[in-house]
Amino acid sequence: MTYLTRLTLPLAVTVVLLTAARVQAAPAPEDFPRFIVPGSEKEMESLRALYWLHYKPAGPLIPLWDEWMPMSTLWPAVDAAKGAEAMRAKWRAAFMRRRFNAEGYIHTEQHDGLAHAEGWPFPLWTQAGGAGWHFRGTGIGGYDAPPATPEGWKVTGGKGGEIGDKGWGVELTEPRATLQTPAFAVPARRSPWLRLNWWAEGWEGGNCYVEWTTTDQPQWTRGNRAYFSPPATGGPLNTSRPESRTMIPVFRVPGWKGVITGVRIGLDNPGPAQLVIKSFHTACDTRHSVNNPNFIRGCHDYFRWTGDVGFLRDQMGRIRTAMRFILSEFDTRRRHCVYTTWVGHEGRSGIRYDKDGRKTLSVGDGIGSNYWDLLPFGGEDALATIYYYDALLDLAELEEEIIRHPQWCVARGADAFDPADLRAHAQAVKDYGTKRFWNEKTGRFGTRDLDGVLYDYGFVFLNNEAIYYDFATPAQARSIRSWISGTRIVEGDTSTGADIYHWRFGPRSTTRRNVDYYFWGWSNPESVPWGYQVQDGGGVLLESGDCLSVVAEEFFNNRRRLVPASEPNDFRRLAVK
């Protein structure tokens, strides 16, 4: 089953499966937390059972979830031998093995696909009209391409062998051998990266490169080159180890433009060598802009729940590196928001309609940047900006604690941040974002592309998190809650009033029908009924948690509740009848 098929499964099926699992689940142990609200005992027991159902198998997943999972799984004070310490150990190990690239970007770590090796597995290069040769596949159903042969490849300074169980074997017999692809024609914008999956032996270091021809420049030139390093494996060829996944950012070279017609790989080998190529292909930029802030926030939450000073001492340098990547890559100091210029992430939709209503696809546009992987968040990204705002405050708190506790001996060298500066910058981000992303007509937040266009489909998840992370002003929070509760009707919305909680366990993810704001691969959204796509009127249990968190945050801080008295009770929606 492909990802497109999975995403269109009726949400009702998901609810039924969850309910069935709930009924069959073993009861929670006595020391598992209880929720006590006088007069709502049945609802609280239902909530406890639901939490136990999901807590029992829970633990670290990929970095995408580092925003939500640590805070949700570390707080229960269950029997240390059975639960709490084991959960803490899982999270400690997970954060310590999160992979950074040389620039400080944190890998997404989802399963493999025909896309960026450090990003989300789609959009696939086959969807973008790219070029590729897969001598061996990914092994992931729905995320593979037809098998290729070396026919048409030109090997200079060596000889190509057979395709084995790992890929195409190539023996290099002379120094500085090259491998040239068959001719093809691919627009450069649709293929900002090249990806080489391979094993190699016979040299360390070296300046490998790719060079290319275009319709405007049909000759090989040194100006049309991008350099990369061979695998630093050492020793003889060993294909029992995972392959090296080399990502080459050709979009950064000015000559990568127009229509690319061929690629040649220069191996810069000093002498005889061997390599096995599993695949070589163009790739969309499928990196996620939320990985770094989520890592910072997850590490912060882990430390605050555990007091693990050894962890903080070991990871603080990586936490700071994660923040510096955000500051540099997204120009946040100057822009006061996460300003995403990655190719395909400019926030524009991949579906366009002309004045007569005719649909066209803008291939390469609208690539997702977070959990909501069909939606073109990017450009001036409201959701990533909220996460960034929270990460700034979390890092400021960690830096303050380190200063207050010199006995911890956590290094404060040249990479340390000034917590006061972080807090001041966070306030500037909030001041900008609460104006820039606010839609006065609907009384809620939307997101903008690099052209400044505001998109607002009633993003419940965006607005709930704006409240939870104290990004929204009090007046904005009241406006948002009155809309989600159904007491305020937003003209033009598909779902209003009580229907916003159609799925009972939580609100819809969006409240306005969306048939034109997606990445180009989701090209026929109108064929999916309203509510049968989780990103268009559907729902996820996460949203119920968001709503409950907002209410609880207000209650425990002894603030005036933002929720109108007439709002339906979120706890009661979770009751099993």
TIDOMI-407110 format. One record per residue (C-alpha): x, y, z; residue in three letters. Coordinates in nm, 3 decimals. Layout:
# TIDOMI-407110
- x  y  z  res
- X  Y  Z  ALA
...
# end
This chain:
# TIDOMI-407110
- x  y  z  res
- 0.000  0.000  0.000  MET
- 0.145  0.339  -0.096  THR
- 0.144  0.645  0.128  TYR
- -0.128  0.800  -0.089  LEU
- -0.358  0.505  -0.028  THR
- -0.289  0.500  0.345  ARG
- -0.368  0.868  0.382  LEU
- -0.714  0.829  0.228  THR
- -0.839  0.555  0.460  LEU
- -1.160  0.671  0.626  PRO
- -1.083  0.808  0.967  LEU
- -1.383  0.619  1.101  ALA
- -1.186  0.296  1.052  VAL
- -0.906  0.436  1.264  THR
- -1.149  0.529  1.540  VAL
- -1.301  0.179  1.535  VAL
- -0.958  0.018  1.560  LEU
- -0.861  0.241  1.850  LEU
- -1.186  0.159  2.027  THR
- -1.133  -0.214  1.977  ALA
- -0.779  -0.188  2.112  ALA
- -0.912  0.010  2.408  ARG
- -1.161  -0.261  2.501  VAL
- -0.904  -0.541  2.481  GLN
- -0.620  -0.361  2.658  ALA
- -0.498  -0.489  2.994  ALA
- -0.597  -0.264  3.285  PRO
- -0.349  -0.002  3.401  ALA
- -0.137  -0.097  3.704  PRO
- -0.223  0.054  4.040  GLU
- 0.072  0.295  4.041  ASP
- -0.018  0.442  3.701  PHE
- -0.134  0.805  3.732  PRO
- -0.501  0.879  3.788  ARG
- -0.689  1.189  3.676  PHE
- -0.923  1.316  3.946  ILE
- -1.206  1.553  3.858  VAL
- -1.499  1.531  4.103  PRO
- -1.819  1.445  3.922  GLY
- -1.637  1.314  3.613  SER
- -1.508  0.982  3.745  GLU
- -1.625  0.780  3.445  LYS
- -1.465  1.019  3.200  GLU
- -1.140  1.028  3.397  MET
- -1.119  0.650  3.409  GLU
- -1.174  0.645  3.034  SER
- -0.896  0.899  2.990  LEU
- -0.663  0.694  3.214  ARG
- -0.734  0.376  3.018  ALA
- -0.672  0.556  2.689  LEU
- -0.344  0.699  2.817  TYR
- -0.228  0.358  2.944  TRP
- -0.315  0.201  2.609  LEU
- -0.075  0.436  2.432  HIS
- 0.183  0.474  2.710  TYR
- 0.256  0.103  2.742  LYS
- 0.415  0.058  2.395  PRO
- 0.541  0.416  2.372  ALA
- 0.896  0.539  2.350  GLY
- 1.125  0.738  2.124  PRO
- 1.043  0.744  1.755  LEU
- 1.198  0.968  1.489  ILE
- 1.297  1.332  1.559  PRO
- 0.964  1.453  1.421  LEU
- 0.801  1.336  1.745  TRP
- 1.057  1.482  1.986  ASP
- 0.826  1.777  2.041  GLU
- 0.543  1.571  2.188  TRP
- 0.663  1.229  2.302  MET
- 0.910  1.315  2.583  PRO
- 0.661  1.537  2.765  MET
- 0.395  1.269  2.724  SER
- 0.595  0.968  2.844  THR
- 0.848  1.089  3.103  LEU
- 0.620  1.227  3.373  TRP
- 0.439  0.915  3.507  PRO
- 0.599  0.815  3.839  ALA
- 0.547  0.444  3.789  VAL
- 0.748  0.168  3.955  ASP
- 1.112  0.250  3.879  ALA
- 1.210  -0.109  3.803  ALA
- 0.924  -0.155  3.560  LYS
- 0.865  0.177  3.395  GLY
- 1.005  0.518  3.479  ALA
- 1.376  0.436  3.469  GLU
- 1.337  0.222  3.160  ALA
- 1.155  0.504  2.981  MET
- 1.422  0.752  3.085  ARG
- 1.695  0.522  2.956  ALA
- 1.520  0.493  2.620  LYS
- 1.499  0.868  2.580  TRP
- 1.856  0.928  2.692  ARG
- 1.985  0.683  2.433  ALA
- 1.759  0.822  2.160  ALA
- 1.871  1.182  2.201  PHE
- 2.236  1.084  2.220  MET
- 2.216  0.899  1.889  ARG
- 2.023  1.162  1.693  ARG
- 2.224  1.214  1.376  ARG
- 2.352  1.557  1.269  PHE
- 2.504  1.632  0.931  ASN
- 2.815  1.848  0.893  ALA
- 2.604  2.167  0.878  GLU
- 2.417  2.094  1.200  GLY
- 2.091  1.973  1.045  TYR
- 1.931  1.681  1.229  ILE
- 1.828  1.388  1.011  HIS
- 1.460  1.304  0.987  THR
- 1.525  0.927  1.021  GLU
- 1.200  0.812  0.862  GLN
- 1.221  0.499  0.645  HIS
- 1.405  0.512  0.313  ASP
- 1.252  0.645  -0.007  GLY
- 1.333  0.804  -0.340  LEU
- 1.405  1.144  -0.189  ALA
- 1.661  1.322  0.028  HIS
- 1.839  1.065  0.248  ALA
- 1.820  1.298  0.550  GLU
- 1.460  1.403  0.493  GLY
- 1.109  1.268  0.446  TRP
- 1.077  0.972  0.204  PRO
- 0.858  1.164  -0.042  PHE
- 0.800  1.340  -0.279  PRO
- 0.974  1.074  -0.487  LEU
- 1.202  1.169  -0.775  TRP
- 0.967  0.969  -0.996  THR
- 0.684  1.205  -0.898  GLN
- 0.899  1.507  -0.983  ALA
- 0.998  1.382  -1.327  GLY
- 1.359  1.338  -1.221  GLY
- 1.616  1.081  -1.329  ALA
- 1.754  0.780  -1.148  GLY
- 1.905  0.434  -1.166  TRP
- 1.822  0.183  -0.893  HIS
- 2.036  -0.125  -0.938  PHE
- 1.891  -0.248  -0.611  ARG
- 1.575  -0.115  -0.449  GLY
- 1.498  0.043  -0.114  THR
- 1.298  -0.257  0.002  GLY
- 1.017  -0.025  0.116  ILE
- 0.684  -0.095  -0.051  GLY
- 0.547  0.207  -0.237  GLY
- 0.879  0.391  -0.215  TYR
- 1.077  0.226  -0.490  ASP
- 1.151  0.266  -0.859  ALA
- 1.176  0.012  -1.142  PRO
- 1.507  -0.179  -1.137  PRO
- 1.776  -0.036  -1.363  ALA
- 2.066  -0.178  -1.563  THR
- 2.403  -0.019  -1.648  PRO
- 2.304  0.005  -2.013  GLU
- 2.407  0.344  -2.150  GLY
- 2.653  0.419  -1.869  TRP
- 3.008  0.502  -1.974  LYS
- 3.297  0.394  -1.747  VAL
- 3.633  0.562  -1.813  THR
- 3.939  0.429  -1.630  GLY
- 3.766  0.112  -1.518  GLY
- 3.509  -0.147  -1.609  LYS
- 3.155  -0.216  -1.503  GLY
- 3.066  -0.557  -1.370  GLY
- 2.747  -0.745  -1.303  GLU
- 2.460  -0.638  -1.084  ILE
- 2.491  -0.834  -0.762  GLY
- 2.268  -0.862  -0.459  ASP
- 2.382  -0.518  -0.338  LYS
- 2.407  -0.327  -0.664  GLY
- 2.626  -0.261  -0.965  TRP
- 2.990  -0.353  -0.911  GLY
- 3.253  -0.130  -1.073  VAL
- 3.629  -0.190  -1.078  GLU
- 3.846  0.119  -1.117  LEU
- 4.175  0.033  -1.287  THR
- 4.321  0.378  -1.348  GLU
- 4.348  0.696  -1.139  PRO
- 4.073  0.959  -1.160  ARG
- 3.816  0.731  -1.318  ALA
- 3.475  0.865  -1.421  THR
- 3.124  0.725  -1.456  LEU
- 2.886  0.896  -1.697  GLN
- 2.509  0.850  -1.695  THR
- 2.299  0.800  -2.006  PRO
- 2.150  1.119  -2.148  ALA
- 1.831  1.254  -1.992  PHE
- 1.641  1.581  -1.963  ALA
- 1.531  1.708  -1.620  VAL
- 1.450  2.066  -1.511  PRO
- 1.706  2.169  -1.250  ALA
- 1.445  2.312  -1.014  ARG
- 1.274  1.975  -0.980  ARG
- 1.600  1.808  -0.878  SER
- 1.799  2.028  -0.639  PRO
- 1.997  1.737  -0.494  TRP
- 2.180  1.432  -0.626  LEU
- 2.190  1.118  -0.415  ARG
- 2.450  0.842  -0.445  LEU
- 2.399  0.522  -0.243  ASN
- 2.721  0.321  -0.256  TRP
- 3.006  0.125  -0.101  TRP
- 3.369  0.193  -0.195  ALA
- 3.725  0.097  -0.106  GLU
- 4.065  0.191  -0.236  GLY
- 4.104  0.551  -0.127  TRP
- 4.057  0.782  0.168  GLU
- 3.987  1.150  0.125  GLY
- 3.996  1.271  -0.231  GLY
- 3.787  1.528  -0.411  ASN
- 3.513  1.335  -0.582  CYS
- 3.275  1.546  -0.786  TYR
- 2.975  1.545  -1.013  VAL
- 2.962  1.760  -1.322  GLU
- 2.678  1.811  -1.563  TRP
- 2.568  1.934  -1.901  THR
- 2.258  2.138  -1.984  THR
- 2.069  2.230  -2.298  THR
- 2.241  2.570  -2.285  ASP
- 2.583  2.431  -2.190  GLN
- 2.626  2.092  -2.364  PRO
- 3.000  2.067  -2.284  GLN
- 3.158  1.950  -1.957  TRP
- 3.298  2.251  -1.769  THR
- 3.469  2.287  -1.432  ARG
- 3.219  2.559  -1.342  GLY
- 2.941  2.301  -1.350  ASN
- 3.083  2.088  -1.072  ARG
- 2.990  2.001  -0.714  ALA
- 3.242  1.819  -0.495  TYR
- 3.186  1.548  -0.235  PHE
- 3.389  1.298  -0.031  SER
- 3.414  0.922  -0.078  PRO
- 3.292  0.695  0.204  PRO
- 3.532  0.708  0.499  ALA
- 3.510  0.337  0.568  THR
- 3.871  0.219  0.545  GLY
- 3.974  -0.139  0.481  GLY
- 3.844  -0.371  0.211  PRO
- 3.505  -0.340  0.044  LEU
- 3.241  -0.455  0.291  ASN
- 2.883  -0.453  0.165  THR
- 2.754  -0.616  0.484  SER
- 2.759  -0.268  0.637  ARG
- 2.489  -0.012  0.549  PRO
- 2.563  0.180  0.233  GLU
- 2.689  0.538  0.238  SER
- 2.413  0.778  0.138  ARG
- 2.590  1.076  -0.015  THR
- 2.379  1.388  -0.066  MET
- 2.517  1.646  -0.311  ILE
- 2.357  1.996  -0.297  PRO
- 2.391  2.082  -0.665  VAL
- 2.129  2.359  -0.633  PHE
- 2.391  2.574  -0.458  ARG
- 2.606  2.587  -0.773  VAL
- 2.495  2.868  -1.010  PRO
- 2.539  2.643  -1.313  GLY
- 2.267  2.403  -1.194  TRP
- 1.991  2.569  -1.394  LYS
- 1.776  2.519  -1.697  GLY
- 1.742  2.162  -1.817  VAL
- 2.006  1.912  -1.704  ILE
- 2.098  1.666  -1.980  THR
- 2.368  1.446  -1.828  GLY
- 2.583  1.386  -1.520  VAL
- 2.936  1.254  -1.486  ARG
- 3.081  1.129  -1.157  ILE
- 3.452  1.203  -1.109  GLY
- 3.594  0.966  -0.848  LEU
- 3.944  1.117  -0.797  ASP
- 4.078  0.776  -0.701  ASN
- 4.460  0.765  -0.669  PRO
- 4.482  0.412  -0.806  GLY
- 4.290  0.085  -0.838  PRO
- 3.970  0.074  -0.636  ALA
- 3.635  -0.099  -0.615  GLN
- 3.287  0.027  -0.559  LEU
- 2.929  -0.095  -0.559  VAL
- 2.655  0.146  -0.658  ILE
- 2.315  0.067  -0.513  LYS
- 2.148  0.368  -0.675  SER
- 2.212  0.713  -0.816  PHE
- 1.930  0.960  -0.865  HIS
- 1.808  1.316  -0.849  THR
- 1.616  1.412  -0.535  ALA
- 1.366  1.667  -0.412  CYS
- 1.459  1.855  -0.097  ASP
- 1.247  1.673  0.160  THR
- 1.421  1.792  0.476  ARG
- 1.206  1.897  0.770  HIS
- 1.253  2.241  0.921  SER
- 1.115  2.126  1.258  VAL
- 1.376  1.862  1.344  ASN
- 1.622  2.099  1.509  ASN
- 1.378  2.289  1.731  PRO
- 1.215  1.961  1.828  ASN
- 1.551  1.816  1.933  PHE
- 1.623  2.120  2.150  ILE
- 1.282  2.104  2.314  ARG
- 1.296  1.729  2.362  GLY
- 1.637  1.747  2.531  CYS
- 1.508  2.029  2.750  HIS
- 1.204  1.826  2.855  ASP
- 1.415  1.518  2.922  TYR
- 1.652  1.713  3.145  PHE
- 1.376  1.891  3.335  ARG
- 1.201  1.563  3.413  TRP
- 1.515  1.366  3.502  THR
- 1.778  1.613  3.627  GLY
- 2.034  1.409  3.433  ASP
- 2.334  1.644  3.453  VAL
- 2.561  1.395  3.278  GLY
- 2.327  1.399  2.980  PHE
- 2.324  1.779  2.974  LEU
- 2.702  1.795  2.996  ARG
- 2.734  1.552  2.707  ASP
- 2.464  1.700  2.482  GLN
- 2.478  2.075  2.542  MET
- 2.721  2.129  2.256  GLY
- 2.488  1.948  2.017  ARG
- 2.188  2.142  2.147  ILE
- 2.368  2.468  2.073  ARG
- 2.472  2.342  1.730  THR
- 2.109  2.261  1.653  ALA
- 2.010  2.619  1.737  MET
- 2.291  2.774  1.535  ARG
- 2.176  2.581  1.229  PHE
- 1.828  2.734  1.265  ILE
- 1.969  3.084  1.309  LEU
- 2.186  3.052  0.999  SER
- 1.973  2.842  0.765  GLU
- 1.645  3.026  0.818  PHE
- 1.779  3.381  0.870  ASP
- 1.580  3.406  1.191  THR
- 1.769  3.695  1.349  ARG
- 1.684  3.924  1.061  ARG
- 1.346  3.783  0.962  ARG
- 1.205  3.716  1.313  HIS
- 1.052  3.396  1.180  CYS
- 1.155  3.066  1.022  VAL
- 1.212  3.188  0.667  TYR
- 1.240  2.877  0.451  THR
- 1.398  2.912  0.107  THR
- 1.471  2.545  0.041  TRP
- 1.376  2.454  -0.314  VAL
- 1.011  2.347  -0.312  GLY
- 0.955  2.473  0.044  HIS
- 0.876  2.834  -0.040  GLU
- 0.521  2.788  0.091  GLY
- 0.352  2.800  -0.249  ARG
- 0.103  2.535  -0.350  SER
- 0.181  2.276  -0.613  GLY
- -0.177  2.302  -0.738  ILE
- -0.280  2.612  -0.932  ARG
- -0.609  2.725  -1.087  TYR
- -0.642  2.987  -1.357  ASP
- -0.922  3.243  -1.376  LYS
- -1.140  2.994  -1.563  ASP
- -1.094  2.728  -1.296  GLY
- -0.859  2.508  -1.496  ARG
- -0.615  2.317  -1.279  LYS
- -0.242  2.296  -1.346  THR
- 0.029  2.130  -1.140  LEU
- 0.343  2.318  -1.046  SER
- 0.578  2.021  -1.018  VAL
- 0.837  2.075  -0.748  GLY
- 0.628  2.314  -0.537  ASP
- 0.446  2.264  -0.209  GLY
- 0.677  2.014  -0.038  ILE
- 0.591  1.959  0.328  GLY
- 0.821  2.060  0.612  SER
- 0.669  1.882  0.913  ASN
- 0.418  1.620  1.027  TYR
- 0.152  1.767  0.797  TRP
- 0.332  1.629  0.495  ASP
- 0.083  1.714  0.220  LEU
- 0.056  2.081  0.318  LEU
- 0.308  2.337  0.183  PRO
- 0.419  2.486  0.514  PHE
- 0.739  2.672  0.431  GLY
- 0.826  3.022  0.321  GLY
- 0.737  3.232  0.624  GLU
- 0.642  2.922  0.817  ASP
- 0.404  2.993  1.105  ALA
- 0.417  2.644  1.257  LEU
- 0.797  2.620  1.249  ALA
- 0.815  2.974  1.391  THR
- 0.604  2.875  1.692  ILE
- 0.831  2.577  1.753  TYR
- 1.136  2.799  1.713  TYR
- 0.996  3.048  1.963  TYR
- 0.951  2.772  2.218  ASP
- 1.299  2.631  2.146  ALA
- 1.454  2.973  2.212  LEU
- 1.291  2.987  2.555  LEU
- 1.388  2.628  2.634  ASP
- 1.751  2.691  2.541  LEU
- 1.751  3.013  2.744  ALA
- 1.632  2.815  3.045  GLU
- 1.906  2.555  3.001  LEU
- 2.175  2.824  2.967  GLU
- 2.044  2.996  3.282  GLU
- 2.053  2.671  3.478  GLU
- 2.410  2.604  3.366  ILE
- 2.518  2.951  3.482  ILE
- 2.341  2.903  3.816  ARG
- 2.505  2.565  3.872  HIS
- 2.879  2.593  3.800  PRO
- 2.929  2.268  3.992  GLN
- 2.769  2.085  3.699  TRP
- 3.080  2.170  3.495  CYS
- 2.886  2.209  3.170  VAL
- 3.111  2.387  2.923  ALA
- 3.033  2.750  2.844  ARG
- 3.278  2.820  2.566  GLY
- 3.253  3.019  2.247  ALA
- 2.936  2.837  2.141  ASP
- 2.735  2.926  2.454  ALA
- 2.434  3.155  2.421  PHE
- 2.341  3.453  2.635  ASP
- 2.004  3.359  2.787  PRO
- 1.892  3.722  2.808  ALA
- 1.962  3.764  2.438  ASP
- 1.767  3.447  2.357  LEU
- 1.467  3.572  2.553  ARG
- 1.480  3.913  2.386  ALA
- 1.496  3.750  2.045  HIS
- 1.207  3.520  2.134  ALA
- 0.997  3.824  2.224  GLN
- 1.084  3.985  1.890  ALA
- 0.977  3.665  1.712  VAL
- 0.649  3.665  1.902  LYS
- 0.585  4.033  1.834  ASP
- 0.641  3.979  1.463  TYR
- 0.454  3.651  1.433  GLY
- 0.140  3.754  1.619  THR
- 0.094  4.027  1.360  LYS
- 0.235  3.865  1.047  ARG
- 0.046  3.535  1.073  PHE
- -0.279  3.666  1.222  TRP
- -0.587  3.678  1.001  ASN
- -0.806  3.960  1.125  GLU
- -1.100  3.843  0.913  LYS
- -1.115  3.495  1.066  THR
- -0.965  3.567  1.407  GLY
- -0.699  3.295  1.389  ARG
- -0.351  3.221  1.260  PHE
- -0.254  3.117  0.909  GLY
- 0.083  3.081  0.737  THR
- 0.253  3.273  0.454  ARG
- 0.457  3.188  0.148  ASP
- 0.761  3.382  0.030  LEU
- 0.533  3.608  -0.176  ASP
- 0.355  3.711  0.142  GLY
- 0.030  3.530  0.058  VAL
- -0.158  3.419  0.371  LEU
- -0.312  3.070  0.376  TYR
- -0.587  2.996  0.625  ASP
- -0.788  2.675  0.610  TYR
- -0.876  2.677  0.977  GLY
- -0.559  2.504  1.092  PHE
- -0.669  2.383  1.436  VAL
- -0.330  2.228  1.512  PHE
- -0.146  2.551  1.434  LEU
- -0.374  2.763  1.649  ASN
- -0.390  2.526  1.945  ASN
- -0.012  2.509  1.960  GLU
- 0.009  2.888  1.934  ALA
- -0.189  2.900  2.259  ILE
- -0.011  2.614  2.432  TYR
- 0.336  2.757  2.371  TYR
- 0.223  3.106  2.479  ASP
- 0.283  3.245  2.132  PHE
- -0.069  3.387  2.093  ALA
- -0.168  3.700  2.283  THR
- -0.449  3.660  2.540  PRO
- -0.696  3.827  2.304  ALA
- -0.589  3.601  2.018  GLN
- -0.620  3.295  2.242  ALA
- -0.977  3.389  2.333  ARG
- -1.061  3.435  1.967  SER
- -0.911  3.099  1.874  ILE
- -1.084  2.908  2.151  ARG
- -1.423  3.061  2.074  SER
- -1.383  2.947  1.711  TRP
- -1.268  2.592  1.793  ILE
- -1.533  2.554  2.063  SER
- -1.798  2.637  1.804  GLY
- -1.936  2.941  1.983  THR
- -1.798  3.174  1.715  ARG
- -1.881  3.103  1.352  ILE
- -1.618  3.183  1.090  VAL
- -1.785  3.276  0.763  GLU
- -1.679  3.051  0.476  GLY
- -1.572  2.757  0.691  ASP
- -1.695  2.411  0.594  THR
- -1.717  2.300  0.955  SER
- -1.865  2.524  1.223  THR
- -2.026  2.492  1.564  GLY
- -2.057  2.143  1.707  ALA
- -1.944  1.986  1.379  ASP
- -1.584  2.091  1.454  ILE
- -1.591  1.801  1.703  TYR
- -1.752  1.564  1.455  HIS
- -1.495  1.295  1.543  TRP
- -1.570  1.330  1.918  ARG
- -1.222  1.242  2.045  PHE
- -1.090  1.577  1.929  GLY
- -1.151  1.858  1.682  PRO
- -1.100  1.838  1.311  ARG
- -0.747  1.923  1.199  SER
- -0.887  2.191  0.968  THR
- -1.227  2.355  0.939  THR
- -1.228  2.482  0.579  ARG
- -1.237  2.256  0.273  ARG
- -0.900  2.256  0.097  ASN
- -0.872  2.151  -0.267  VAL
- -0.587  2.379  -0.375  ASP
- -0.315  2.399  -0.107  TYR
- -0.099  2.085  -0.134  TYR
- 0.222  1.954  -0.279  PHE
- 0.176  1.872  -0.646  TRP
- 0.170  1.494  -0.592  GLY
- -0.162  1.519  -0.406  TRP
- -0.314  1.632  -0.732  SER
- -0.678  1.530  -0.700  ASN
- -0.786  1.633  -0.348  PRO
- -1.141  1.701  -0.459  GLU
- -1.187  1.326  -0.514  SER
- -1.153  1.261  -0.140  VAL
- -1.467  1.349  0.059  PRO
- -1.441  1.616  0.324  TRP
- -1.309  1.465  0.647  GLY
- -1.171  1.149  0.489  TYR
- -0.824  1.300  0.463  GLN
- -0.660  1.371  0.797  VAL
- -0.519  1.700  0.665  GLN
- -0.853  1.817  0.526  ASP
- -1.124  1.798  0.790  GLY
- -1.002  1.471  0.940  GLY
- -0.869  1.438  1.290  GLY
- -0.592  1.285  1.497  VAL
- -0.587  1.204  1.868  LEU
- -0.302  1.452  1.898  LEU
- -0.553  1.734  1.852  GLU
- -0.756  1.615  2.149  SER
- -0.437  1.630  2.352  GLY
- -0.372  1.983  2.229  ASP
- -0.716  2.098  2.342  CYS
- -0.683  1.932  2.681  LEU
- -0.335  2.077  2.724  SER
- -0.460  2.429  2.659  VAL
- -0.738  2.390  2.916  VAL
- -0.505  2.230  3.173  ALA
- -0.240  2.495  3.121  GLU
- -0.489  2.765  3.210  GLU
- -0.623  2.573  3.510  PHE
- -0.289  2.492  3.670  PHE
- -0.154  2.842  3.619  ASN
- -0.462  2.982  3.797  ASN
- -0.534  3.207  3.504  ARG
- -0.878  3.310  3.390  ARG
- -0.996  3.029  3.165  ARG
- -0.985  3.116  2.798  LEU
- -1.253  2.858  2.722  VAL
- -1.608  2.994  2.709  PRO
- -1.845  2.833  2.956  ALA
- -2.056  2.696  2.672  SER
- -1.768  2.502  2.516  GLU
- -1.828  2.127  2.491  PRO
- -1.627  1.936  2.751  ASN
- -1.319  1.772  2.597  ASP
- -1.304  1.515  2.877  PHE
- -1.659  1.398  2.812  ARG
- -1.582  1.339  2.445  ARG
- -1.331  1.074  2.551  LEU
- -1.586  0.878  2.753  ALA
- -1.661  0.527  2.629  VAL
- -2.035  0.475  2.604  LYS
# end
